[in-house]
Amino acid sequence: MRTSVLLAAGLLASLPALAQYPGDKPVTIIVPFTAGGPTDKVGRDLAEALRKPLGANKVAKAAPDGHTLLLHHIGIATAPSLYRTLPYQTLEDFEFLGMVNEVPMTLIGRPDLPASSYADLAKWLDANKGKINLANAGVGSASHLCGLMFQSAIKIDMTTVPYKGTAPAMNDILGGQVDIMCDQTTNTTSQIESGKVKAYAVMS
């Protein structure tokens, strides 16, 4: 699942013009998601990677001024289908620059979930129909769409719990307030390796 796209209004061309790009004006990378989430992490890595080629400092927030990049995920493509009105026109107000990364989704569960494998999880889900909470990072996010597709595939309805970003959703998974969640490997790998969450599947 594609997770991050880079957009701008009247931005510099990516390769030949890069060397001539003035280095005395900051380039703003806007990441409209909570700190600590996967897109936030990608944005920070991107800012560091661009520091030397552009010769300009990066900041997390700034007013649009022609030197402004927006790092977004699949949500910017799905929003027109999910909302009747938006404060912007996706195709008219942004210039698509390219995809930054492509990250698989993982299905994880709270640390005390009584299932150690996907087979165990499938049995637990079937036995607890109507009681399962499925967290996501917000309506239209990659984790939301992944969760909907998972429910459709296994034909079990769950109570979806939308959060304002991946970080708070992950906090509640860690604390056991919600049962399962689809999330990107950029955010789940360290939690899985440390044994803080249960891992069940890689989604494709």
Buried (B, 14 or more C-beta within 10 A) or exposed (E): BEBBBBBBBEBBEEEEEEEEBEEEEBBBBBBBBBEBBBBBBBBBEBBEEBEEEBBBEBEEEBEEEEBBBBBBBBBBEBBBEEEEEEEEEBEEEBEEBEEBBEBBBBBBBBBEBEBEEEEBBBEBBEEEEEEBBBBBBBBBBBBBBBBBBBBEEEEBEBEBBBBEBBBBBBBBBBEEEBBBBBBBBBBBEEBBEEEBBBBBBEBE
